Amino acid sequence: MSNEVDQDSQVSGPQLVPDPIRVLLLDDHAENLLLRATILRKYGYLTETAETVEEAEKLLDRIDIAVLDYHLGAGKFGTEVAAQLRDQRPQVPIIILSATLERRFGGVEDMHLLKGYSSIDDLVNALRSFEARRRGKPVVVDARDFFYSRINMAVGDDVVLEILDGSGTWQYVNETCARLLEHDREWFPGRNMFVEMPELADDWREILLTVAETRETYIDRTYRGLLNLPRKGEEWVWNVLAFPITLHNRETGVVLTARILERKTVL
């Protein structure tokens, strides 16, 4: 084992991978630090732990990835460390842990995981995704899938879910929506709903823009053709909900959900 590994970074469990990654863990609760550090060490990571902003700032030159709790108490926030780290070492990826999606973390360079919903598998997968990128150039991570998939978890996989900006450009769709529209999920981000489906523009362009600009919620329990893919002999009636969300780029977007209320047989 490398001489650089101190006593606090010993691994209990599987052997460390060659040239292991050193992760900074910042949390003002010692029990959280102990739990995360113990688990990550078993996955082959070395850890540096800090309970305060000041302690974390002293470790910035020694780490490969930072996992920072958002709210540290006493008016302190993990984003203070994130800002200094981004300025000091822009190649180091940052993961923010918080209890809410409504916090703003500075853009796509910060991956965001929800405490209480993000399992250890999510955290480890996030760390693994950074490993191949941690050398050679600054890292910019698009964390939209992590960020928006939490909403999908809350509403359920049986509901069609789309997240768009105010102009109708898709940021995220769930598997139910992708199957319905007969494309892979990766096809949607960056494409505009009204370009791809111009028949929706008359009804929905104004609705999405209004929700984004006024932050009001829109409910439609009548059949209006949303996402309607004609099936021979069938007509679908939808329950539609559109509500605002702060997007990853700090703009206001729209979460659009739809559930089939009934399918009418057309003679």
Residue pairs with C-beta under 8 A, 6 or more apart in sequence:
1 16
5 46
8 47
8 49
9 22
9 41
9 46
9 47
9 48
10 41
11 41
11 42
11 44
11 46
12 38
12 41
12 42
13 41
13 42
13 43
14 42
14 43
14 44
15 44
16 44
16 46
17 44
20 44
20 45
20 46
21 45
21 46
21 64
21 65
21 127
21 130
21 131
21 134
22 45
22 46
22 47
22 48
22 62
22 63
22 64
22 65
23 40
23 45
23 46
23 47
23 48
23 63
23 64
23 65
23 66
23 67
23 127
24 47
24 48
24 49
24 50
24 56
24 59
24 60
24 62
24 63
24 65
24 66
24 67
24 68
25 33
25 36
25 37
25 40
25 47
25 48
25 49
25 50
25 67
26 49
26 50
26 51
26 53
26 55
26 56
26 66
26 67
26 68
26 69
26 72
26 78
26 81
27 33
27 36
27 49
27 51
27 69
27 72
27 97
28 51
28 52
28 69
28 72
28 73
28 76
29 51
30 51
32 69
33 49
33 51
36 47
36 67
36 123
37 47
37 49
39 120
40 47
40 123
40 124
40 127
41 47
43 124
43 127
45 127
48 59
48 62
48 63
50 56
50 58
50 59
52 72
52 76
53 72
53 76
53 78
53 80
53 81
56 66
56 68
56 81
57 81
57 84
60 66
60 81
60 84
60 85
60 88
60 89
60 92
61 88
61 89
63 92
64 92
64 130
64 134
65 92
65 93
65 94
65 95
65 127
65 130
65 134
66 81
66 82
66 85
66 92
66 93
66 94
66 95
67 95
67 97
67 123
68 78
68 79
68 81
68 82
68 94
68 95
68 96
68 97
69 78
69 97
69 98
69 115
70 77
70 78
70 79
70 96
70 97
70 98
70 99
70 103
70 105
71 77
71 78
71 98
71 99
72 78
78 96
78 97
79 96
79 105
79 106
82 94
82 96
82 105
82 106
82 110
83 106
85 92
85 94
86 94
86 106
86 109
90 138
90 139
91 134
91 135
91 137
91 138
91 139
92 134
92 139
93 111
93 130
93 133
93 134
93 139
93 141
94 109
94 110
94 111
95 110
95 111
95 112
95 113
95 123
95 126
95 127
96 103
96 105
96 110
96 111
96 112
96 113
97 113
97 114
97 115
97 118
98 112
98 114
98 115
99 114
99 115
99 116
100 114
101 112
101 114
101 147
101 150
101 151
101 245
101 246
102 246
103 112
104 246
104 250
105 112
107 248
107 249
107 250
108 140
108 141
108 142
108 143
108 144
108 248
108 249
109 139
109 140
109 141
110 141
110 143
111 126
111 141
111 143
111 146
112 143
112 146
112 147
112 248
113 122
113 123
113 126
113 146
114 150
117 150
117 153
118 146
118 150
122 146
126 146
129 141
130 139
130 141
133 139
133 141
143 248
144 171
144 172
144 189
144 248
145 172
147 248
148 163
148 171
148 172
149 172
149 174
151 161
151 163
151 245
151 255
152 161
152 174
155 161
155 257
157 174
157 175
157 176
158 176
158 259
159 174
159 176
159 257
159 258
159 259
160 174
160 176
160 177
160 180
160 227
160 257
160 258
160 259
161 172
161 173
161 174
161 176
161 177
161 255
161 256
161 257
162 170
162 172
162 173
162 174
162 177
162 188
162 193
162 255
162 256
162 257
163 170
163 171
163 172
163 173
163 245
163 247
163 253
163 254
163 255
163 256
164 170
164 171
164 193
164 208
164 253
164 254
164 256
165 171
165 212
165 247
165 251
165 253
165 254
166 208
166 209
166 211
166 212
166 213
166 251
166 252
166 253
166 254
167 192
167 208
167 209
168 192
168 193
168 194
168 204
168 205
168 208
169 190
169 191
169 192
169 193
170 188
170 189
170 190
170 191
170 192
170 193
171 189
171 247
171 248
171 253
172 188
172 189
173 181
173 185
173 188
174 185
175 185
177 188
177 227
178 184
178 185
178 187
178 188
180 227
180 229
181 227
181 229
182 229
193 200
193 204
194 200
194 201
194 204
194 205
199 225
200 225
200 226
203 224
203 225
203 226
204 226
207 218
207 242
208 242
208 254
208 256
210 216
210 218
211 217
211 218
211 242
211 243
211 244
211 254
212 244
212 251
212 252
212 253
212 254
213 252
215 244
215 252
216 244
217 241
217 242
217 243
217 244
218 240
218 241
218 242
218 243
219 240
219 241
219 242
220 226
220 238
220 239
220 240
220 241
221 239
221 240
221 261
222 237
223 235
223 236
223 237
223 238
224 238
224 240
226 238
226 240
226 258
227 238
227 258
228 236
228 238
233 265
233 266
233 267
234 263
234 264
234 265
234 266
235 263
235 264
235 265
235 266
236 260
236 262
236 263
236 264
237 260
237 261
237 262
237 263
237 264
238 258
238 259
238 260
238 261
239 258
239 259
239 260
239 261
240 256
240 257
240 258
241 256
241 257
241 258
242 254
242 255
242 256
242 257
243 254
243 255
244 252
244 253
244 254
244 255
245 252
245 253
245 254
245 255
246 252
246 253
247 253
